[in-house]
Amino acid sequence: MNVHEAVRRNNYKNALHMLCIKMGWTKEYSWYIMRREPDMCRNGGREAFIKKATRLLAFNYDGIHTGAEPSLSPRLLPSEHPLSQPIRFPPEFEEKSK
């Protein structure tokens, strides 16, 4: 693994963690990403959560490809932060909520 791949992977993990905090998915992050609850990871639960979170992350953070630091992304900042912006949701998220 070269340096650029390591930076991208680290940025992705940090951005995913920040997104989960902002969305209130800290338990799910612990269960699925950190694998703290093996029973929750069975039967495709982990893959489904990662797919959903990554799709949402793609709509709100472009730093994976540009190398930008996730802590500078206004959409990933906590709601209390003065520079915070609201999360944008992809179309499939809106369809599920209807």
C-alpha positions as CSV (number, residue, x, y, z in Angstrom):
1,M,0.0,0.0,0.0
2,N,1.5,3.3,-1.0
3,V,1.1,6.6,0.9
4,H,-1.8,7.9,-1.2
5,E,-3.8,4.8,-0.6
6,A,-3.2,5.0,3.1
7,V,-4.3,8.6,3.2
8,R,-7.5,7.9,1.2
9,R,-8.3,4.9,3.5
10,N,-7.7,7.0,6.6
11,N,-9.8,9.9,5.2
12,Y,-12.6,7.5,4.4
13,K,-12.6,6.0,7.9
14,N,-12.5,9.4,9.6
15,A,-15.2,10.8,7.3
16,L,-17.4,7.7,7.9
17,H,-17.0,8.1,11.6
18,M,-17.8,11.8,11.5
19,L,-20.9,11.1,9.4
20,C,-22.1,8.4,11.8
21,I,-21.7,10.8,14.7
22,K,-23.7,13.6,12.9
23,M,-26.4,11.1,11.9
24,G,-26.6,9.6,15.4
25,W,-25.4,6.2,14.3
26,T,-22.8,5.8,17.0
27,K,-24.1,2.5,18.1
28,E,-24.3,1.2,14.5
29,Y,-20.8,2.4,13.9
30,S,-19.6,0.5,16.9
31,W,-21.5,-2.6,16.0
32,Y,-20.8,-2.8,12.3
33,I,-17.6,-0.8,11.6
34,M,-15.7,-1.6,14.8
35,R,-17.3,-5.1,14.9
36,R,-18.1,-4.9,18.6
37,E,-21.3,-7.0,18.2
38,P,-20.6,-10.1,16.1
39,D,-24.3,-11.1,16.1
40,M,-25.3,-7.9,14.5
41,C,-22.8,-8.4,11.7
42,R,-24.3,-11.7,10.6
43,N,-26.9,-12.1,7.8
44,G,-25.7,-9.1,5.8
45,G,-26.3,-6.4,8.4
46,R,-22.8,-5.1,8.3
47,E,-22.6,-4.9,4.5
48,A,-26.0,-3.2,4.3
49,F,-25.0,-0.6,6.8
50,I,-21.7,0.1,5.1
51,K,-23.4,0.4,1.8
52,K,-26.0,2.8,3.2
53,A,-23.4,4.9,5.0
54,T,-21.0,5.0,2.1
55,R,-23.8,6.1,-0.3
56,L,-24.7,8.9,2.1
57,L,-21.1,9.8,2.5
58,A,-20.6,10.1,-1.2
59,F,-23.3,12.8,-1.4
60,N,-21.7,14.8,1.4
61,Y,-17.9,14.4,1.2
62,D,-15.7,14.6,-1.9
63,G,-12.4,14.3,0.0
64,I,-11.8,10.6,-0.7
65,H,-10.7,11.4,-4.2
66,T,-9.3,14.9,-3.6
67,G,-7.4,14.1,-0.4
68,A,-9.2,16.8,1.6
69,E,-9.2,16.4,5.3
70,P,-12.7,15.3,6.5
71,S,-12.6,17.5,9.5
72,L,-12.7,20.5,7.1
73,S,-15.9,19.3,5.3
74,P,-18.8,21.5,6.5
75,R,-21.4,18.8,5.9
76,L,-19.6,16.4,8.2
77,L,-19.1,18.8,11.0
78,P,-21.3,18.4,14.1
79,S,-24.5,20.4,14.1
80,E,-23.3,22.6,17.0
81,H,-20.3,23.8,14.9
82,P,-20.8,27.3,13.4
83,L,-19.7,26.3,9.9
84,S,-21.8,23.1,9.8
85,Q,-24.1,22.5,6.9
86,P,-27.0,20.1,6.7
87,I,-26.7,16.6,5.3
88,R,-27.8,16.1,1.7
89,F,-29.7,12.8,1.1
90,P,-29.6,10.8,-2.1
91,P,-32.9,10.2,-3.9
92,E,-33.3,6.6,-2.7
93,F,-33.2,7.8,0.9
94,E,-36.2,10.1,0.2
95,E,-38.2,7.3,-1.4
96,K,-37.8,5.1,1.7
97,S,-39.0,7.8,4.0
98,K,-42.3,8.3,2.0
